[in-house]
Amino acid sequence: MPEVTLVMVKKSLGYRGNNMGFFEWLFGTQKPDLTKMTKVQLEKLGRKYGIELDRRLKKDKLIKQVQKQIKKGK
């Protein structure tokens, strides 16, 4: 039986990053960097928090709307 390594697990899960953030990514405790997300990703995240975003707006406005909603949800 082949030995399963952390590298094999990360590749099979599609993780692309350093070892420090792997477990946070795996268990969902890492905060997403909203500035690196696309408008479509921001829209999906907004839906998780109960808001519908207008992708015609600039990305920074979408980020502000999502951040506001996330703070409300806490």
C-alpha positions in Angstrom: 0.0 0.0 0.0 1.5 3.4 -0.9 2.2 5.9 1.8 0.0 9.0 1.6 1.9 12.2 2.1 0.7 15.7 2.9 1.8 16.8 -0.6 -0.4 14.2 -2.2 -3.4 15.2 0.0 -2.9 18.9 -0.9 -2.7 18.2 -4.6 -5.8 15.9 -4.6 -7.8 18.6 -2.8 -6.6 21.3 -5.2 -4.8 23.4 -2.6 -2.3 25.9 -3.9 -0.4 27.6 -1.2 2.1 27.2 1.6 2.1 24.7 4.4 1.2 27.4 7.1 -2.2 28.1 5.6 -3.2 24.5 4.6 -5.0 23.5 7.8 -6.8 26.9 8.0 -7.8 26.4 4.3 -8.8 22.7 4.9 -11.0 23.5 8.0 -12.3 26.8 6.8 -10.8 29.0 9.5 -8.8 31.2 7.2 -10.4 34.5 6.3 -10.7 35.1 2.6 -8.7 37.9 1.1 -11.5 39.7 -0.7 -9.2 41.9 -2.8 -7.9 38.8 -4.5 -11.4 37.5 -5.4 -13.1 38.0 -8.7 -16.5 39.8 -8.9 -18.1 36.4 -9.5 -16.5 35.0 -6.4 -17.6 38.0 -4.4 -21.1 37.6 -5.7 -21.1 33.9 -4.5 -19.8 34.9 -1.1 -22.4 37.7 -0.8 -25.1 35.1 -1.5 -23.8 33.0 1.4 -24.4 36.0 3.7 -27.8 36.8 2.2 -27.1 39.7 -0.2 -27.2 40.0 -3.9 -24.4 42.0 -5.5 -24.6 44.0 -8.7 -21.5 43.1 -10.6 -21.8 46.3 -12.7 -20.4 48.1 -9.7 -16.7 48.5 -9.1 -14.9 45.7 -7.2 -14.0 48.0 -4.3 -17.7 48.8 -3.8 -18.6 45.1 -3.9 -16.0 44.4 -1.3 -17.4 47.1 1.0 -20.9 45.7 0.7 -19.7 42.1 1.5 -17.6 43.3 4.5 -20.6 45.3 5.8 -22.8 42.2 5.6 -20.2 40.0 7.2 -19.9 42.4 10.2 -23.7 42.4 10.5 -23.8 38.6 10.6 -21.4 38.3 13.6 
